[in-house]
Amino acid sequence: MRGKKKQQKMYNDLFMKNKKKNVEYGNTENSFEYFKKFKIKKSCKILDVGTNIGTFPSLIFQEGWKNVFGVDVAKSAIRFGRS
């Protein structure tokens, strides 16, 4: 297996392993507090790289940021987040 495919498999495997445990990596609450503290304008375009299932983009979208995008290499996490 080569570079990108190997990395995708690793992240897909990690996601599937932790999916049942409802594990979210990162700290969405602290990230959201950062947005409020530094008064990130709701008109800004936001890109969450390594979004996993999209918890953070979903949170800030619900709070009024509308130009929100998330990307991840784990296709299984992306499918789960879209469901």
N, C-alpha and C positions, 0 to 999 in steps of 0.2 A: 504494500500500500504506500502511496506517495503522499508527501506533504499535506496538502489541503484535505484530501480524502481521509487521511489518518487523523488529522485534527478534528474533522467533522465527526468521525466515528467515536473518538474519545469523548467529545462533548455530548453526543447523542447517548452514549453509554452512561455517562455521569448523570444526565438528566433522567433517563429511565430508572436508574438505580435509586435516585432520590425523589422521584415523582410521588410515590406512595407516602413518603414522609412529609410531603407538602413543604419542601425546603426551598427557600428563596435566598439567593446569594446577594450580598450587599445590604445596605440599610436604607430602605425606601423612606423611612421617617426622617432620618438625618438629611437625606438628599432633598426632601421636600422642604425641610426647615431652611436649608441653604438657599433655595429658590425664594422663600419668603424674606429671609434676612437680607439678602442682597438685591431684593426687589427686581428679580428677573421679569422683564416685561412679558405679558401674556401674548404679545404679538411676535415674540422671538421664535425662530425655528429651533426646535430641540431634537437632537439625535442622541439616543441612548444606545451606545455600542456595547454589545454583550448583554442584551436586554433579558435574556432567558425567556420567561413566559410573558414578559411585557407588563409586569406589575407596576413599575414606576411610570412608564408612559401612560398607562391607563389611569393611574392616580392623578397625575397632573392634568391630563385631558379632562377628567371629571371636575377638576378645580378651575378650569377655564382656559388653559393653554390649548390652543387648537392646532398648531403646526408641530405636532409631535410624531416622531418616527422612532422605531426601534429595530435594530438588526442583531442577528445572532447566527452563529454557524451551526447550532444544533437544530436541525430541521424538526425533530420531534418536539422540542420546546416551542418552536414557532407554531406548529400545528396545535399543540395543547393550548397555547395562549389565544389562538384565534377561535377556539371552540367555546 
